[in-house]
């Protein structure tokens, strides 16, 4: 009976029943994907300055280093109590 059931298993069933294979694929695929994505970005944006890239994509607000001025009320000292 066991031999009949194992003989009827398709390739998909054998793959999805192998937990170690699924673990390997689940860890390797995102790793390879993000490695490829990172390599693409390194080689594609290699000669582009960040300032030029952000200006081209209309994100120059990311380059502002100064903090906005605090409201006038917040800058006053708290009253001292006796």
C-alpha positions, 0 to 999 in steps of 0.5 A: 500500500505504501509503495503504491502511494509513493509511486503515485506522487508527482514531482510537485508533491515530492518538491513541496513535501521536502521541507529542507528544499523549501527552506533553501529556496525560501532563503536563496531566492530573496538573497539572489534577488536583492543581491542582483538588485543591489548590483544593478543599482551600483552599476546603474547609479555609479556616475550619478551624484545624489544631489543630481538624482534627487533633483531629477526625481523632484526629491530635493527636500531630502537634501535639506539639513537645516531643521525648520524653525521652532514655533515662537511659543515653544522657544519661550522659557517656562515660568519659574515657580517659588 
